[in-house]
C-alpha cells in the first residue's frame, strides 16, 4: 500500500508534473493534484497532517495522516528501531467549536492508549494526554524536511 500524500508531497507532484509537461511539450493534466492541495488548505482539521516530533521523544518522528474520516499517527523514524511503525495516535477527530482535536495517544510508560487533546500553538501543537490528575502536557514541533545529501 502506498504511503499517503502530504501537502508538501502533493505540491512537489504538481510542480514535477508541470515541469515534465513543459519540458516535453505535452499537455499533462494535474488538476486532481491541484484540487487535493486546495482541499487540504481549506480544511482546518488537516493542519495536524504531517511529520511531528514530540518533546518527550526527541529522537522520534511521528506522521499524522487522515484515515477513514479521522486522523491517526505512527512512528516513521526513531533511534529505537523497534518503535518504527508503532501506532501512537488513533481515533483523532477535529472539534470545530474549540479548534482542537480529540483522540487517543499511546502512553509508552503505561503501555496503553489514553485520551488526549491537541491545540495548535505558534511553535506547533500542545498535547494534553491522560485524564484527571494523571495528565501530561507535551509540546510537538513540525519536522522540517531534511535535504538529501549527495553520496549517502
C-alpha positions as a Python dict, from the first residue, in 0.01 Angstrom:
ca = {
    (1, 'X'): (0, 0, 0),
    (2, 'X'): (139, 339, -95),
    (3, 'X'): (210, 594, 176),
    (4, 'X'): (-44, 878, 194),
    (5, 'X'): (48, 1200, 17),
    (6, 'X'): (105, 1502, 237),
    (7, 'X'): (71, 1866, 135),
    (8, 'X'): (442, 1906, 53),
    (9, 'X'): (444, 1582, -145),
    (10, 'X'): (133, 1684, -339),
    (11, 'X'): (283, 2027, -412),
    (12, 'X'): (601, 1858, -531),
    (13, 'X'): (398, 1625, -753),
    (14, 'X'): (215, 1924, -906),
    (15, 'X'): (543, 2107, -969),
    (16, 'X'): (706, 1798, -1123),
    (17, 'X'): (403, 1740, -1342),
    (18, 'X'): (419, 2098, -1472),
    (19, 'X'): (795, 2075, -1534),
    (20, 'X'): (766, 1747, -1723),
    (21, 'X'): (479, 1881, -1932),
    (22, 'X'): (674, 2196, -2017),
    (23, 'X'): (996, 2014, -2099),
    (24, 'X'): (838, 1758, -2331),
    (25, 'X'): (576, 1993, -2469),
    (26, 'X'): (291, 1767, -2362),
    (27, 'X'): (-43, 1866, -2223),
    (28, 'X'): (-38, 1682, -1892),
    (29, 'X'): (-328, 1736, -1653),
    (30, 'X'): (-251, 1794, -1287),
    (31, 'X'): (-595, 1924, -1194),
    (32, 'X'): (-654, 1641, -946),
    (33, 'X'): (-332, 1724, -760),
    (34, 'X'): (-421, 2096, -751),
    (35, 'X'): (-762, 2006, -609),
    (36, 'X'): (-604, 1793, -335),
    (37, 'X'): (-377, 2079, -228),
    (38, 'X'): (-669, 2323, -226),
    (39, 'X'): (-884, 2083, -24),
    (40, 'X'): (-615, 2040, 243),
    (41, 'X'): (-566, 2416, 269),
    (42, 'X'): (-942, 2470, 302),
    (43, 'X'): (-988, 2207, 576),
    (44, 'X'): (-864, 2341, 913),
    (45, 'X'): (-865, 1987, 1055),
    (46, 'X'): (-577, 1898, 820),
    (47, 'X'): (-341, 2139, 998),
    (48, 'X'): (-211, 1848, 1206),
    (49, 'X'): (-127, 1638, 899),
    (50, 'X'): (245, 1583, 854),
    (51, 'X'): (554, 1476, 1046),
    (52, 'X'): (595, 1586, 1407),
    (53, 'X'): (844, 1542, 1691),
    (54, 'X'): (712, 1531, 2049),
    (55, 'X'): (930, 1693, 2317),
    (56, 'X'): (921, 1375, 2528),
    (57, 'X'): (1054, 1166, 2234),
    (58, 'X'): (1320, 1393, 2074),
    (59, 'X'): (1465, 1108, 1865),
    (60, 'X'): (1134, 1002, 1705),
    (61, 'X'): (926, 1143, 1421),
    (62, 'X'): (553, 1071, 1414),
    (63, 'X'): (348, 1106, 1097),
    (64, 'X'): (-16, 1213, 1133),
    (65, 'X'): (-249, 1145, 840),
    (66, 'X'): (-620, 1112, 765),
    (67, 'X'): (-773, 763, 773),
    (68, 'X'): (-1141, 669, 745),
    (69, 'X'): (-1269, 1017, 830),
    (70, 'X'): (-1042, 1060, 1134),
    (71, 'X'): (-668, 1102, 1191),
    (72, 'X'): (-406, 853, 1306),
    (73, 'X'): (-33, 870, 1368),
    (74, 'X'): (260, 635, 1375),
    (75, 'X'): (634, 641, 1426),
    (76, 'X'): (818, 680, 1094),
    (77, 'X'): (1170, 740, 1229),
    (78, 'X'): (1329, 665, 1567),
    (79, 'X'): (1664, 594, 1725),
    (80, 'X'): (1500, 284, 1877),
    (81, 'X'): (1410, 93, 1558),
    (82, 'X'): (1157, -124, 1745),
    (83, 'X'): (933, 185, 1767),
    (84, 'X'): (919, 238, 1388),
    (85, 'X'): (571, 159, 1252),
    (86, 'X'): (420, 171, 1602),
    (87, 'X'): (75, 329, 1613),
    (88, 'X'): (98, 624, 1853),
    (89, 'X'): (-219, 822, 1782),
    (90, 'X'): (-566, 697, 1693),
    (91, 'X'): (-930, 798, 1662),
    (92, 'X'): (-841, 1169, 1633),
    (93, 'X'): (-1133, 1394, 1544),
    (94, 'X'): (-1139, 1770, 1490),
    (95, 'X'): (-1373, 1971, 1714),
    (96, 'X'): (-1451, 2294, 1519),
    (97, 'X'): (-1619, 2472, 1812),
    (98, 'X'): (-1297, 2462, 2019),
    (99, 'X'): (-1048, 2432, 1729),
    (100, 'X'): (-896, 2127, 1898),
    (101, 'X'): (-851, 1762, 1813),
    (102, 'X'): (-951, 1480, 2048),
    (103, 'X'): (-843, 1120, 2033),
    (104, 'X'): (-603, 877, 2198),
    (105, 'X'): (-225, 859, 2233),
    (106, 'X'): (-20, 554, 2326),
    (107, 'X'): (150, 613, 2662),
    (108, 'X'): (474, 412, 2637),
    (109, 'X'): (535, 402, 3014),
    (110, 'X'): (179, 284, 3084),
    (111, 'X'): (163, 52, 2784),
    (112, 'X'): (-186, 166, 2686),
    (113, 'X'): (-380, 428, 2492),
    (114, 'X'): (-502, 727, 2694),
    (115, 'X'): (-731, 1016, 2596),
    (116, 'X'): (-565, 1329, 2460),
    (117, 'X'): (-645, 1674, 2325),
    (118, 'X'): (-439, 1872, 2073),
    (119, 'X'): (-437, 2254, 2049),
    (120, 'X'): (-227, 2441, 1791),
    (121, 'X'): (40, 2683, 1915),
    (122, 'X'): (272, 2926, 1737),
    (123, 'X'): (553, 2667, 1756),
    (124, 'X'): (350, 2356, 1663),
    (125, 'X'): (93, 2200, 1890),
    (126, 'X'): (39, 2116, 2254),
    (127, 'X'): (-100, 1781, 2355),
    (128, 'X'): (-260, 1716, 2692),
    (129, 'X'): (-259, 1338, 2746),
    (130, 'X'): (-433, 1140, 3019),
    (131, 'X'): (-725, 1230, 3240),
    (132, 'X'): (-788, 1371, 3587),
    (133, 'X'): (-476, 1418, 3794),
    (134, 'X'): (-281, 1184, 3565),
    (135, 'X'): (-231, 1429, 3278),
    (136, 'X'): (83, 1529, 3096),
    (137, 'X'): (134, 1822, 2859),
    (138, 'X'): (368, 1758, 2566),
    (139, 'X'): (489, 2011, 2309),
    (140, 'X'): (514, 1889, 1948),
    (141, 'X'): (710, 2061, 1671),
    (142, 'X'): (671, 2006, 1297),
    (143, 'X'): (961, 1817, 1141),
    (144, 'X'): (1123, 2021, 867),
    (145, 'X'): (1204, 1811, 561),
    (146, 'X'): (1574, 1736, 552),
    (147, 'X'): (1752, 1787, 223),
    (148, 'X'): (1909, 1470, 94),
    (149, 'X'): (2286, 1467, 94),
    (150, 'X'): (2476, 1358, -215),
    (151, 'X'): (2677, 1040, -170),
    (152, 'X'): (2477, 882, 112),
}
